[in-house]
Amino acid sequence: VSPPLDVLIAGAGPVGLTLAGAMAREGVACRVVDQARERPTGTRCPVLWPATLTDLTLAGLGVAELVAGSVPVVRKVFHLRGDSFGHGLAEPASPWPTPVCVGQDRLERALRDSVRGLGVPIGSGVRVAHVEQRPDAVAVTLDESGRRNVVLARYVVLALGDTPDAATLAGVARPEHRYAGYRTLQADGRIERGRLPEDEEHIFLAGQSHVGFVPLPGDRHRVFATLPAGRVGAARTVVTRISGVEVEWLEPLWTVQPRSAIADTFRAGRCFLVGESAKSTPQPVHGLNSGIQDAANLAWKLAAVINGRAPATLLDSYDRERRPTAQALLAKTARIFSYGTSSDVDGALRDRVRQRQHDVRNQPEVGYASGPLTLASDAASGVGGRMPDVAVNVDGQATTVYGVLVAGRWTLLVCDGGGLPTEPGPWLDVRPVRPSAGGLPALCLVRPDGYVAAAVERSEASRLEAFLTEIFSPAPAEGVAACR
Ligand SMILES: Cc1cc2nc3c(=O)[nH]c(=O)nc-3n(C[C@H](O)[C@H](O)[C@H](O)COP(=O)(O)OP(=O)(O)OC[C@H]3O[C@@H](n4cnc5c(N)ncnc54)[C@H](O)[C@@H]3O)c2cc1C
């Protein structure tokens, strides 16, 4: 039996690595293990959404270099029987307003370097074979080339990707739904230069099928299509027939049978499910982005509990916030799947794409307004949503809100020029700011993951203070000794 650990993370994909990096920055002792000896190569997930870039930034994993080598995608254009309907993709209130295309291989390299730089060991060829819950710890059996070894950790996080194994290890159900009769295929390819604008996504809708192109760095495009299973053999011809775009296809060609799954709970005792282990959608286009959101939601909570800054009950909020978000994502992707394979292209789709209701790739808005970490208030809208990155003035210097937030910490923005309603604490920054254009309520409490927990006027300062006391109620440090 090895010495105890704070958190064992199973799965060295982007989700497990994001979690490891964010927690290691907060002093949490973690270790990552992966059954594979090598990660898959290739671009796989081509798009990082503004929300994902923001999550990575707030987790302390800088993305500036990654963004510098990416292709921005400013517009999505739908084509339907000769008509085109274009929609802007920018999210102006985000610190990273434009989605960017960068291969998953590059993101993973950046995350791995960052996590290793923080001293977190990443073990390959190590499979999590069994998880046993104990009152103060979790005993995880690791299998390394047939050699078994038990590791004690306070918590284990299963980031095993789109497999039922994580649910089995955690002892929870993860029912699956298959979309019979269809296949989704994707590959990188080269198209004639200038055939499609370099900074736009293009989607061609046809009866029961759609075909799309997303620009990638290196003069390539990601080509994707959802087709009736019987047409997959002739997919290359079908793609060109539907889109009119000639493609030089590059390996590999990824083909999947669309299916969705969601675990009954994302937490079983000391064991957490994140990313595609927790839920997967019928289009493989949300796994990475929504998985990083899971990691961003869980990392600061685990760090707070382990560091004795919050009671262990804080961890209940992970399932309460992320499962409804996952359910909304599954409902939306199921709807989109049915539109994207509709045979009634004109009747079912024309108005939707004109009005931008056929958002094949965008995620639904994420928000935690009805979650347990939000102070309801009539005074302001936007509570529970992502804090907008508005211009502010701090000590006479012009900056923006995200220039003030510090990775891993809560921030109370005092926006009305009044006195500080509470003292800063070990986990709370209190920052007087002057919004350049008004529009912010007097007091805005922003969580470590950038969501607004409270937005109140001065008259409600005492309610806010009571809320803060509840959140920061002292917790006995869950020291390593606790599980020895
Ligand atoms: C062609 C393609 C296009 C995609 N496009 C998009 C997109 O546009 N947007 C998007 O958001 N996502 C997209 N995805 C999905 C994205 O690639 C995945 O969601 C992402 O890799 C999931 O990350 P993860 O860290 O959750 O799991 P993974 O990357 O799957 O990593 C899980 C790791 O866990 C390890 N593991 C499994 N079982 C065990 C065990 N018992 N013990 C130890 N280790 C174990 C595996 O070896 C693996 O390395 C795409 C995928 C593909 C293939």
The ligand as an SDF file (V2000), in Angstrom:
LIG
                    3D

 53 58  0  0  0  0  0  0  0  0999 V2000
  -12.6820   13.1000  -34.7270 C   0  0  0  0  0  0  0  0  0  0  0  0
  -13.0690   13.6810  -33.4010 C   0  0  0  0  0  0  0  0  0  0  0  0
  -13.5860   14.9530  -33.3400 C   0  0  0  0  0  0  0  0  0  0  0  0
  -13.9260   15.5130  -32.1170 C   0  0  0  0  0  0  0  0  0  0  0  0
  -14.4210   16.7750  -32.1110 N   0  0  0  0  0  0  0  0  0  0  0  0
  -14.7060   17.3600  -30.9420 C   0  0  0  0  0  0  0  0  0  0  0  0
  -15.1710   18.7140  -30.9020 C   0  0  0  0  0  0  0  0  0  0  0  0
  -15.3350   19.3730  -31.9350 O   0  0  0  0  0  0  0  0  0  0  0  0
  -15.4590   19.2570  -29.6930 N   0  0  0  0  0  0  0  0  0  0  0  0
  -15.2800   18.5610  -28.5290 C   0  0  0  0  0  0  0  0  0  0  0  0
  -15.5310   19.1330  -27.4610 O   0  0  0  0  0  0  0  0  0  0  0  0
  -14.8580   17.2810  -28.5370 N   0  0  0  0  0  0  0  0  0  0  0  0
  -14.5680   16.6560  -29.7170 C   0  0  0  0  0  0  0  0  0  0  0  0
  -14.1380   15.3710  -29.7380 N   0  0  0  0  0  0  0  0  0  0  0  0
  -14.1260   14.6090  -28.4860 C   0  0  0  0  0  0  0  0  0  0  0  0
  -12.8060   14.7120  -27.7220 C   0  0  0  0  0  0  0  0  0  0  0  0
  -11.7470   14.2170  -28.4880 O   0  0  0  0  0  0  0  0  0  0  0  0
  -12.9560   13.9100  -26.4460 C   0  0  0  0  0  0  0  0  0  0  0  0
  -14.1070   14.3680  -25.8030 O   0  0  0  0  0  0  0  0  0  0  0  0
  -11.7970   14.0730  -25.4930 C   0  0  0  0  0  0  0  0  0  0  0  0
  -10.6470   13.3850  -25.8710 O   0  0  0  0  0  0  0  0  0  0  0  0
  -12.2390   13.5440  -24.1480 C   0  0  0  0  0  0  0  0  0  0  0  0
  -11.2590   13.8550  -23.2340 O   0  0  0  0  0  0  0  0  0  0  0  0
  -11.1730   13.0730  -21.8630 P   0  0  0  0  0  0  0  0  0  0  0  0
   -9.9880   13.6170  -21.1650 O   0  0  0  0  0  0  0  0  0  0  0  0
  -12.4890   13.0980  -21.1830 O   0  0  0  0  0  0  0  0  0  0  0  0
  -10.9540   11.5390  -22.2820 O   0  0  0  0  0  0  0  0  0  0  0  0
   -9.9680   10.8420  -23.2990 P   0  0  0  0  0  0  0  0  0  0  0  0
   -9.2610   11.8110  -24.1570 O   0  0  0  0  0  0  0  0  0  0  0  0
  -10.7570    9.7710  -23.9540 O   0  0  0  0  0  0  0  0  0  0  0  0
   -8.8870   10.1960  -22.3330 O   0  0  0  0  0  0  0  0  0  0  0  0
   -9.2430    9.1650  -21.4430 C   0  0  0  0  0  0  0  0  0  0  0  0
   -7.9850    8.4060  -21.0500 C   0  0  0  0  0  0  0  0  0  0  0  0
   -8.3500    7.4750  -20.0310 O   0  0  0  0  0  0  0  0  0  0  0  0
   -7.5780    6.3060  -20.1980 C   0  0  0  0  0  0  0  0  0  0  0  0
   -8.2530    5.1970  -19.5210 N   0  0  0  0  0  0  0  0  0  0  0  0
   -9.4080    4.5830  -19.8660 C   0  0  0  0  0  0  0  0  0  0  0  0
   -9.7190    3.6160  -18.9730 N   0  0  0  0  0  0  0  0  0  0  0  0
   -8.7420    3.6260  -18.0380 C   0  0  0  0  0  0  0  0  0  0  0  0
   -8.5100    2.9040  -16.8280 C   0  0  0  0  0  0  0  0  0  0  0  0
   -9.3660    1.9440  -16.3940 N   0  0  0  0  0  0  0  0  0  0  0  0
   -7.4140    3.1940  -16.1020 N   0  0  0  0  0  0  0  0  0  0  0  0
   -6.5240    4.1590  -16.5030 C   0  0  0  0  0  0  0  0  0  0  0  0
   -6.7040    4.8820  -17.6340 N   0  0  0  0  0  0  0  0  0  0  0  0
   -7.8060    4.6300  -18.3760 C   0  0  0  0  0  0  0  0  0  0  0  0
   -7.4930    6.1420  -21.7140 C   0  0  0  0  0  0  0  0  0  0  0  0
   -6.3390    5.3700  -22.0570 O   0  0  0  0  0  0  0  0  0  0  0  0
   -7.4000    7.5830  -22.1960 C   0  0  0  0  0  0  0  0  0  0  0  0
   -6.0500    7.9820  -22.4340 O   0  0  0  0  0  0  0  0  0  0  0  0
  -13.7720   14.7690  -30.9400 C   0  0  0  0  0  0  0  0  0  0  0  0
  -13.2490   13.4760  -30.9840 C   0  0  0  0  0  0  0  0  0  0  0  0
  -12.8870   12.9430  -32.2150 C   0  0  0  0  0  0  0  0  0  0  0  0
  -12.2880   11.5450  -32.2610 C   0  0  0  0  0  0  0  0  0  0  0  0
  1  2  1  0
  2  3  1  0
  2 52  2  0
  3  4  2  0
  4  5  1  0
  4 50  1  0
  5  6  2  0
  6  7  1  0
  6 13  1  0
  7  8  2  0
  7  9  1  0
  9 10  1  0
 10 11  2  0
 10 12  1  0
 12 13  2  0
 13 14  1  0
 14 15  1  0
 14 50  1  0
 15 16  1  0
 16 17  1  0
 16 18  1  0
 18 19  1  0
 18 20  1  0
 20 21  1  0
 20 22  1  0
 22 23  1  0
 23 24  1  0
 24 25  2  0
 24 26  1  0
 24 27  1  0
 27 28  1  0
 28 29  2  0
 28 30  1  0
 28 31  1  0
 31 32  1  0
 32 33  1  0
 33 34  1  0
 33 48  1  0
 34 35  1  0
 35 36  1  0
 35 46  1  0
 36 37  1  0
 36 45  1  0
 37 38  2  0
 38 39  1  0
 39 40  1  0
 39 45  2  0
 40 41  1  0
 40 42  2  0
 42 43  1  0
 43 44  2  0
 44 45  1  0
 46 47  1  0
 46 48  1  0
 48 49  1  0
 50 51  2  0
 51 52  1  0
 52 53  1  0
M  END
$$$$
